[in-house]
Amino acid sequence: MDLARAWYDSPPYRAILALRTDHISGDVVLLDGVGPDYDPMARAAKLQRAADGRPS
């Protein structure tokens, strides 16, 4: 978590943050406890299917 917060608060990221926030709708969520086998793309696809009403 400390590394994630340091990245988010880093001057290089802050310098380009407006590129994301001005052009992309979304949130950044920092969470403890994601294991090494976590696949964010698979999770995003599952959430998208659920939002679309398709079976996961």
mmCIF file of the N, C-alpha and C atoms, coordinates in Angstrom:
data_MODEL
# 
_entry.id   MODEL 
# 
loop_
_atom_site.group_PDB 
_atom_site.id 
_atom_site.type_symbol 
_atom_site.label_atom_id 
_atom_site.label_alt_id 
_atom_site.label_comp_id 
_atom_site.label_asym_id 
_atom_site.label_entity_id 
_atom_site.label_seq_id 
_atom_site.pdbx_PDB_ins_code 
_atom_site.Cartn_x 
_atom_site.Cartn_y 
_atom_site.Cartn_z 
_atom_site.occupancy 
_atom_site.B_iso_or_equiv 
_atom_site.pdbx_formal_charge 
_atom_site.auth_seq_id 
_atom_site.auth_comp_id 
_atom_site.auth_asym_id 
_atom_site.auth_atom_id 
_atom_site.pdbx_PDB_model_num 
ATOM 1   N N  . MET A 1 1  ? 0.825   -1.184  0.000   1.00 0.00 ? 1  MET A N  1 
ATOM 2   C CA . MET A 1 1  ? 0.000   0.000   0.000   1.00 0.00 ? 1  MET A CA 1 
ATOM 3   C C  . MET A 1 1  ? 0.876   1.258   0.000   1.00 0.00 ? 1  MET A C  1 
ATOM 4   N N  . ASP A 1 2  ? 1.960   1.199   0.764   1.00 0.00 ? 2  ASP A N  1 
ATOM 5   C CA . ASP A 1 2  ? 2.848   2.362   0.808   1.00 0.00 ? 2  ASP A CA 1 
ATOM 6   C C  . ASP A 1 2  ? 3.431   2.664   -0.575  1.00 0.00 ? 2  ASP A C  1 
ATOM 7   N N  . LEU A 1 3  ? 3.803   1.613   -1.307  1.00 0.00 ? 3  LEU A N  1 
ATOM 8   C CA . LEU A 1 3  ? 4.345   1.816   -2.659  1.00 0.00 ? 3  LEU A CA 1 
ATOM 9   C C  . LEU A 1 3  ? 3.293   2.382   -3.602  1.00 0.00 ? 3  LEU A C  1 
ATOM 10  N N  . ALA A 1 4  ? 2.062   1.907   -3.483  1.00 0.00 ? 4  ALA A N  1 
ATOM 11  C CA . ALA A 1 4  ? 0.986   2.410   -4.337  1.00 0.00 ? 4  ALA A CA 1 
ATOM 12  C C  . ALA A 1 4  ? 0.704   3.878   -4.054  1.00 0.00 ? 4  ALA A C  1 
ATOM 13  N N  . ARG A 1 5  ? 0.663   4.231   -2.791  1.00 0.00 ? 5  ARG A N  1 
ATOM 14  C CA . ARG A 1 5  ? 0.422   5.639   -2.429  1.00 0.00 ? 5  ARG A CA 1 
ATOM 15  C C  . ARG A 1 5  ? 1.583   6.522   -2.881  1.00 0.00 ? 5  ARG A C  1 
ATOM 16  N N  . ALA A 1 6  ? 2.804   6.003   -2.736  1.00 0.00 ? 6  ALA A N  1 
ATOM 17  C CA . ALA A 1 6  ? 3.977   6.770   -3.174  1.00 0.00 ? 6  ALA A CA 1 
ATOM 18  C C  . ALA A 1 6  ? 3.919   7.005   -4.681  1.00 0.00 ? 6  ALA A C  1 
ATOM 19  N N  . TRP A 1 7  ? 3.512   5.992   -5.452  1.00 0.00 ? 7  TRP A N  1 
ATOM 20  C CA . TRP A 1 7  ? 3.362   6.152   -6.899  1.00 0.00 ? 7  TRP A CA 1 
ATOM 21  C C  . TRP A 1 7  ? 2.304   7.215   -7.197  1.00 0.00 ? 7  TRP A C  1 
ATOM 22  N N  . TYR A 1 8  ? 1.138   7.108   -6.570  1.00 0.00 ? 8  TYR A N  1 
ATOM 23  C CA . TYR A 1 8  ? 0.049   8.038   -6.844  1.00 0.00 ? 8  TYR A CA 1 
ATOM 24  C C  . TYR A 1 8  ? 0.437   9.467   -6.496  1.00 0.00 ? 8  TYR A C  1 
ATOM 25  N N  . ASP A 1 9  ? 1.192   9.624   -5.431  1.00 0.00 ? 9  ASP A N  1 
ATOM 26  C CA . ASP A 1 9  ? 1.583   10.958  -4.971  1.00 0.00 ? 9  ASP A CA 1 
ATOM 27  C C  . ASP A 1 9  ? 2.896   11.439  -5.588  1.00 0.00 ? 9  ASP A C  1 
ATOM 28  N N  . SER A 1 10 ? 3.512   10.636  -6.444  1.00 0.00 ? 10 SER A N  1 
ATOM 29  C CA . SER A 1 10 ? 4.818   10.990  -7.004  1.00 0.00 ? 10 SER A CA 1 
ATOM 30  C C  . SER A 1 10 ? 4.711   12.173  -7.964  1.00 0.00 ? 10 SER A C  1 
ATOM 31  N N  . PRO A 1 11 ? 5.724   13.000  -8.014  1.00 0.00 ? 11 PRO A N  1 
ATOM 32  C CA . PRO A 1 11 ? 5.719   14.123  -8.960  1.00 0.00 ? 11 PRO A CA 1 
ATOM 33  C C  . PRO A 1 11 ? 5.532   13.692  -10.427 1.00 0.00 ? 11 PRO A C  1 
ATOM 34  N N  . PRO A 1 12 ? 6.176   12.607  -10.890 1.00 0.00 ? 12 PRO A N  1 
ATOM 35  C CA . PRO A 1 12 ? 5.937   12.222  -12.295 1.00 0.00 ? 12 PRO A CA 1 
ATOM 36  C C  . PRO A 1 12 ? 4.475   11.866  -12.580 1.00 0.00 ? 12 PRO A C  1 
ATOM 37  N N  . TYR A 1 13 ? 3.822   11.150  -11.653 1.00 0.00 ? 13 TYR A N  1 
ATOM 38  C CA . TYR A 1 13 ? 2.417   10.817  -11.883 1.00 0.00 ? 13 TYR A CA 1 
ATOM 39  C C  . TYR A 1 13 ? 1.542   12.055  -11.763 1.00 0.00 ? 13 TYR A C  1 
ATOM 40  N N  . ARG A 1 14 ? 1.826   12.890  -10.793 1.00 0.00 ? 14 ARG A N  1 
ATOM 41  C CA . ARG A 1 14 ? 1.048   14.122  -10.628 1.00 0.00 ? 14 ARG A CA 1 
ATOM 42  C C  . ARG A 1 14 ? 1.144   14.997  -11.877 1.00 0.00 ? 14 ARG A C  1 
ATOM 43  N N  . ALA A 1 15 ? 2.299   14.941  -12.543 1.00 0.00 ? 15 ALA A N  1 
ATOM 44  C CA . ALA A 1 15 ? 2.496   15.751  -13.747 1.00 0.00 ? 15 ALA A CA 1 
ATOM 45  C C  . ALA A 1 15 ? 1.573   15.315  -14.888 1.00 0.00 ? 15 ALA A C  1 
ATOM 46  N N  . ILE A 1 16 ? 1.183   14.039  -14.920 1.00 0.00 ? 16 ILE A N  1 
ATOM 47  C CA . ILE A 1 16 ? 0.323   13.549  -16.000 1.00 0.00 ? 16 ILE A CA 1 
ATOM 48  C C  . ILE A 1 16 ? -1.086  13.195  -15.528 1.00 0.00 ? 16 ILE A C  1 
ATOM 49  N N  . LEU A 1 17 ? -1.378  13.407  -14.271 1.00 0.00 ? 17 LEU A N  1 
ATOM 50  C CA . LEU A 1 17 ? -2.671  13.034  -13.714 1.00 0.00 ? 17 LEU A CA 1 
ATOM 51  C C  . LEU A 1 17 ? -3.836  13.673  -14.472 1.00 0.00 ? 17 LEU A C  1 
ATOM 52  N N  . ALA A 1 18 ? -3.685  14.898  -14.899 1.00 0.00 ? 18 ALA A N  1 
ATOM 53  C CA . ALA A 1 18 ? -4.771  15.577  -15.621 1.00 0.00 ? 18 ALA A CA 1 
ATOM 54  C C  . ALA A 1 18 ? -5.078  14.884  -16.947 1.00 0.00 ? 18 ALA A C  1 
ATOM 55  N N  . LEU A 1 19 ? -4.094  14.235  -17.543 1.00 0.00 ? 19 LEU A N  1 
ATOM 56  C CA . LEU A 1 19 ? -4.355  13.497  -18.781 1.00 0.00 ? 19 LEU A CA 1 
ATOM 57  C C  . LEU A 1 19 ? -5.391  12.405  -18.550 1.00 0.00 ? 19 LEU A C  1 
ATOM 58  N N  . ARG A 1 20 ? -5.335  11.761  -17.393 1.00 0.00 ? 20 ARG A N  1 
ATOM 59  C CA . ARG A 1 20 ? -6.307  10.723  -17.063 1.00 0.00 ? 20 ARG A CA 1 
ATOM 60  C C  . ARG A 1 20 ? -7.621  11.343  -16.616 1.00 0.00 ? 20 ARG A C  1 
ATOM 61  N N  . THR A 1 21 ? -7.551  12.249  -15.680 1.00 0.00 ? 21 THR A N  1 
ATOM 62  C CA . THR A 1 21 ? -8.787  12.760  -15.081 1.00 0.00 ? 21 THR A CA 1 
ATOM 63  C C  . THR A 1 21 ? -9.577  13.658  -16.024 1.00 0.00 ? 21 THR A C  1 
ATOM 64  N N  . ASP A 1 22 ? -8.905  14.313  -16.962 1.00 0.00 ? 22 ASP A N  1 
ATOM 65  C CA . ASP A 1 22 ? -9.608  15.189  -17.905 1.00 0.00 ? 22 ASP A CA 1 
ATOM 66  C C  . ASP A 1 22 ? -10.195 14.436  -19.095 1.00 0.00 ? 22 ASP A C  1 
ATOM 67  N N  . HIS A 1 23 ? -9.755  13.196  -19.328 1.00 0.00 ? 23 HIS A N  1 
ATOM 68  C CA . HIS A 1 23 ? -10.142 12.500  -20.550 1.00 0.00 ? 23 HIS A CA 1 
ATOM 69  C C  . HIS A 1 23 ? -10.759 11.119  -20.344 1.00 0.00 ? 23 HIS A C  1 
ATOM 70  N N  . ILE A 1 24 ? -10.658 10.598  -19.145 1.00 0.00 ? 24 ILE A N  1 
ATOM 71  C CA . ILE A 1 24 ? -11.162 9.246   -18.883 1.00 0.00 ? 24 ILE A CA 1 
ATOM 72  C C  . ILE A 1 24 ? -12.027 9.281   -17.630 1.00 0.00 ? 24 ILE A C  1 
ATOM 73  N N  . SER A 1 25 ? -13.209 8.729   -17.736 1.00 0.00 ? 25 SER A N  1 
ATOM 74  C CA . SER A 1 25 ? -14.076 8.610   -16.578 1.00 0.00 ? 25 SER A CA 1 
ATOM 75  C C  . SER A 1 25 ? -13.708 7.336   -15.828 1.00 0.00 ? 25 SER A C  1 
ATOM 76  N N  . GLY A 1 26 ? -13.378 7.458   -14.571 1.00 0.00 ? 26 GLY A N  1 
ATOM 77  C CA . GLY A 1 26 ? -13.032 6.272   -13.794 1.00 0.00 ? 26 GLY A CA 1 
ATOM 78  C C  . GLY A 1 26 ? -12.423 6.656   -12.468 1.00 0.00 ? 26 GLY A C  1 
ATOM 79  N N  . ASP A 1 27 ? -12.182 5.654   -11.693 1.00 0.00 ? 27 ASP A N  1 
ATOM 80  C CA . ASP A 1 27 ? -11.623 5.836   -10.358 1.00 0.00 ? 27 ASP A CA 1 
ATOM 81  C C  . ASP A 1 27 ? -10.362 5.002   -10.210 1.00 0.00 ? 27 ASP A C  1 
ATOM 82  N N  . VAL A 1 28 ? -9.489  5.456   -9.351  1.00 0.00 ? 28 VAL A N  1 
ATOM 83  C CA . VAL A 1 28 ? -8.343  4.660   -8.932  1.00 0.00 ? 28 VAL A CA 1 
ATOM 84  C C  . VAL A 1 28 ? -8.668  4.175   -7.535  1.00 0.00 ? 28 VAL A C  1 
ATOM 85  N N  . VAL A 1 29 ? -8.576  2.871   -7.342  1.00 0.00 ? 29 VAL A N  1 
ATOM 86  C CA . VAL A 1 29 ? -8.873  2.279   -6.053  1.00 0.00 ? 29 VAL A CA 1 
ATOM 87  C C  . VAL A 1 29 ? -7.633  1.528   -5.579  1.00 0.00 ? 29 VAL A C  1 
ATOM 88  N N  . LEU A 1 30 ? -7.138  1.882   -4.416  1.00 0.00 ? 30 LEU A N  1 
ATOM 89  C CA . LEU A 1 30 ? -5.996  1.197   -3.826  1.00 0.00 ? 30 LEU A CA 1 
ATOM 90  C C  . LEU A 1 30 ? -6.521  0.297   -2.710  1.00 0.00 ? 30 LEU A C  1 
ATOM 91  N N  . LEU A 1 31 ? -6.217  -0.983  -2.805  1.00 0.00 ? 31 LEU A N  1 
ATOM 92  C CA . LEU A 1 31 ? -6.725  -1.959  -1.849  1.00 0.00 ? 31 LEU A CA 1 
ATOM 93  C C  . LEU A 1 31 ? -5.607  -2.817  -1.288  1.00 0.00 ? 31 LEU A C  1 
ATOM 94  N N  . ASP A 1 32 ? -5.704  -3.129  -0.024  1.00 0.00 ? 32 ASP A N  1 
ATOM 95  C CA . ASP A 1 32 ? -4.819  -4.120  0.575   1.00 0.00 ? 32 ASP A CA 1 
ATOM 96  C C  . ASP A 1 32 ? -5.371  -5.510  0.300   1.00 0.00 ? 32 ASP A C  1 
ATOM 97  N N  . GLY A 1 33 ? -4.517  -6.480  0.210   1.00 0.00 ? 33 GLY A N  1 
ATOM 98  C CA . GLY A 1 33 ? -4.969  -7.856  0.194   1.00 0.00 ? 33 GLY A CA 1 
ATOM 99  C C  . GLY A 1 33 ? -5.131  -8.519  -1.151  1.00 0.00 ? 33 GLY A C  1 
ATOM 100 N N  . VAL A 1 34 ? -4.766  -7.881  -2.241  1.00 0.00 ? 34 VAL A N  1 
ATOM 101 C CA . VAL A 1 34 ? -4.850  -8.538  -3.536  1.00 0.00 ? 34 VAL A CA 1 
ATOM 102 C C  . VAL A 1 34 ? -3.668  -9.494  -3.640  1.00 0.00 ? 34 VAL A C  1 
ATOM 103 N N  . GLY A 1 35 ? -3.954  -10.762 -3.905  1.00 0.00 ? 35 GLY A N  1 
ATOM 104 C CA . GLY A 1 35 ? -2.917  -11.777 -3.945  1.00 0.00 ? 35 GLY A CA 1 
ATOM 105 C C  . GLY A 1 35 ? -2.114  -11.762 -5.228  1.00 0.00 ? 35 GLY A C  1 
ATOM 106 N N  . PRO A 1 36 ? -1.023  -12.495 -5.257  1.00 0.00 ? 36 PRO A N  1 
ATOM 107 C CA . PRO A 1 36 ? -0.149  -12.510 -6.431  1.00 0.00 ? 36 PRO A CA 1 
ATOM 108 C C  . PRO A 1 36 ? -0.794  -13.124 -7.669  1.00 0.00 ? 36 PRO A C  1 
ATOM 109 N N  . ASP A 1 37 ? -1.840  -13.929 -7.512  1.00 0.00 ? 37 ASP A N  1 
ATOM 110 C CA . ASP A 1 37 ? -2.512  -14.548 -8.652  1.00 0.00 ? 37 ASP A CA 1 
ATOM 111 C C  . ASP A 1 37 ? -3.695  -13.727 -9.165  1.00 0.00 ? 37 ASP A C  1 
ATOM 112 N N  . TYR A 1 38 ? -3.934  -12.576 -8.578  1.00 0.00 ? 38 TYR A N  1 
ATOM 113 C CA . TYR A 1 38 ? -5.054  -11.725 -8.993  1.00 0.00 ? 38 TYR A CA 1 
ATOM 114 C C  . TYR A 1 38 ? -4.852  -11.267 -10.433 1.00 0.00 ? 38 TYR A C  1 
ATOM 115 N N  . ASP A 1 39 ? -5.896  -11.383 -11.233 1.00 0.00 ? 39 ASP A N  1 
ATOM 116 C CA . ASP A 1 39 ? -5.845  -10.986 -12.635 1.00 0.00 ? 39 ASP A CA 1 
ATOM 117 C C  . ASP A 1 39 ? -6.823  -9.830  -12.840 1.00 0.00 ? 39 ASP A C  1 
ATOM 118 N N  . PRO A 1 40 ? -6.339  -8.587  -12.880 1.00 0.00 ? 40 PRO A N  1 
ATOM 119 C CA . PRO A 1 40 ? -7.251  -7.449  -12.992 1.00 0.00 ? 40 PRO A CA 1 
ATOM 120 C C  . PRO A 1 40 ? -8.046  -7.453  -14.292 1.00 0.00 ? 40 PRO A C  1 
ATOM 121 N N  . MET A 1 41 ? -7.478  -7.954  -15.374 1.00 0.00 ? 41 MET A N  1 
ATOM 122 C CA . MET A 1 41 ? -8.222  -7.986  -16.636 1.00 0.00 ? 41 MET A CA 1 
ATOM 123 C C  . MET A 1 41 ? -9.380  -8.969  -16.558 1.00 0.00 ? 41 MET A C  1 
ATOM 124 N N  . ALA A 1 42 ? -9.159  -10.120 -15.939 1.00 0.00 ? 42 ALA A N  1 
ATOM 125 C CA . ALA A 1 42 ? -10.237 -11.102 -15.786 1.00 0.00 ? 42 ALA A CA 1 
ATOM 126 C C  . ALA A 1 42 ? -11.329 -10.549 -14.880 1.00 0.00 ? 42 ALA A C  1 
ATOM 127 N N  . ARG A 1 43 ? -10.931 -9.885  -13.831 1.00 0.00 ? 43 ARG A N  1 
ATOM 128 C CA . ARG A 1 43 ? -11.904 -9.298  -12.905 1.00 0.00 ? 43 ARG A CA 1 
ATOM 129 C C  . ARG A 1 43 ? -12.721 -8.205  -13.598 1.00 0.00 ? 43 ARG A C  1 
ATOM 130 N N  . ALA A 1 44 ? -12.045 -7.342  -14.361 1.00 0.00 ? 44 ALA A N  1 
ATOM 131 C CA . ALA A 1 44 ? -12.745 -6.279  -15.081 1.00 0.00 ? 44 ALA A CA 1 
ATOM 132 C C  . ALA A 1 44 ? -13.731 -6.867  -16.084 1.00 0.00 ? 44 ALA A C  1 
ATOM 133 N N  . ALA A 1 45 ? -13.327 -7.930  -16.781 1.00 0.00 ? 45 ALA A N  1 
ATOM 134 C CA . ALA A 1 45 ? -14.221 -8.569  -17.747 1.00 0.00 ? 45 ALA A CA 1 
ATOM 135 C C  . ALA A 1 45 ? -15.444 -9.153  -17.046 1.00 0.00 ? 45 ALA A C  1 
ATOM 136 N N  . LYS A 1 46 ? -15.230 -9.768  -15.896 1.00 0.00 ? 46 LYS A N  1 
ATOM 137 C CA . LYS A 1 46 ? -16.347 -10.342 -15.136 1.00 0.00 ? 46 LYS A CA 1 
ATOM 138 C C  . LYS A 1 46 ? -17.302 -9.243  -14.677 1.00 0.00 ? 46 LYS A C  1 
ATOM 139 N N  . LEU A 1 47 ? -16.762 -8.143  -14.194 1.00 0.00 ? 47 LEU A N  1 
ATOM 140 C CA . LEU A 1 47 ? -17.609 -7.032  -13.756 1.00 0.00 ? 47 LEU A CA 1 
ATOM 141 C C  . LEU A 1 47 ? -18.376 -6.442  -14.938 1.00 0.00 ? 47 LEU A C  1 
ATOM 142 N N  . GLN A 1 48 ? -17.721 -6.342  -16.087 1.00 0.00 ? 48 GLN A N  1 
ATOM 143 C CA . GLN A 1 48 ? -18.392 -5.792  -17.278 1.00 0.00 ? 48 GLN A CA 1 
ATOM 144 C C  . GLN A 1 48 ? -19.531 -6.701  -17.723 1.00 0.00 ? 48 GLN A C  1 
ATOM 145 N N  . ARG A 1 49 ? -19.292 -8.017  -17.712 1.00 0.00 ? 49 ARG A N  1 
ATOM 146 C CA . ARG A 1 49 ? -20.366 -8.952  -18.088 1.00 0.00 ? 49 ARG A CA 1 
ATOM 147 C C  . ARG A 1 49 ? -21.529 -8.819  -17.122 1.00 0.00 ? 49 ARG A C  1 
ATOM 148 N N  . ALA A 1 50 ? -21.245 -8.701  -15.836 1.00 0.00 ? 50 ALA A N  1 
ATOM 149 C CA . ALA A 1 50 ? -22.319 -8.556  -14.849 1.00 0.00 ? 50 ALA A CA 1 
ATOM 150 C C  . ALA A 1 50 ? -23.081 -7.250  -15.073 1.00 0.00 ? 50 ALA A C  1 
ATOM 151 N N  . ALA A 1 51 ? -22.366 -6.169  -15.374 1.00 0.00 ? 51 ALA A N  1 
ATOM 152 C CA . ALA A 1 51 ? -23.030 -4.886  -15.622 1.00 0.00 ? 51 ALA A CA 1 
ATOM 153 C C  . ALA A 1 51 ? -23.891 -4.923  -16.868 1.00 0.00 ? 51 ALA A C  1 
ATOM 154 N N  . ASP A 1 52 ? -23.475 -5.744  -17.837 1.00 0.00 ? 52 ASP A N  1 
ATOM 155 C CA . ASP A 1 52 ? -24.236 -5.886  -19.078 1.00 0.00 ? 52 ASP A CA 1 
ATOM 156 C C  . ASP A 1 52 ? -25.366 -6.901  -18.963 1.00 0.00 ? 52 ASP A C  1 
ATOM 157 N N  . GLY A 1 53 ? -25.459 -7.570  -17.802 1.00 0.00 ? 53 GLY A N  1 
ATOM 158 C CA . GLY A 1 53 ? -26.494 -8.573  -17.599 1.00 0.00 ? 53 GLY A CA 1 
ATOM 159 C C  . GLY A 1 53 ? -26.165 -9.917  -18.206 1.00 0.00 ? 53 GLY A C  1 
ATOM 160 N N  . ARG A 1 54 ? -24.897 -10.127 -18.570 1.00 0.00 ? 54 ARG A N  1 
ATOM 161 C CA . ARG A 1 54 ? -24.491 -11.414 -19.132 1.00 0.00 ? 54 ARG A CA 1 
ATOM 162 C C  . ARG A 1 54 ? -23.964 -12.307 -18.020 1.00 0.00 ? 54 ARG A C  1 
ATOM 163 N N  . PRO A 1 55 ? -24.037 -13.624 -18.190 1.00 0.00 ? 55 PRO A N  1 
ATOM 164 C CA . PRO A 1 55 ? -23.515 -14.532 -17.166 1.00 0.00 ? 55 PRO A CA 1 
ATOM 165 C C  . PRO A 1 55 ? -22.009 -14.409 -17.046 1.00 0.00 ? 55 PRO A C  1 
ATOM 166 N N  . SER A 1 56 ? -21.537 -14.610 -15.841 1.00 0.00 ? 56 SER A N  1 
ATOM 167 C CA . SER A 1 56 ? -20.090 -14.536 -15.633 1.00 0.00 ? 56 SER A CA 1 
ATOM 168 C C  . SER A 1 56 ? -19.507 -15.887 -15.859 1.00 0.00 ? 56 SER A C  1 
# 
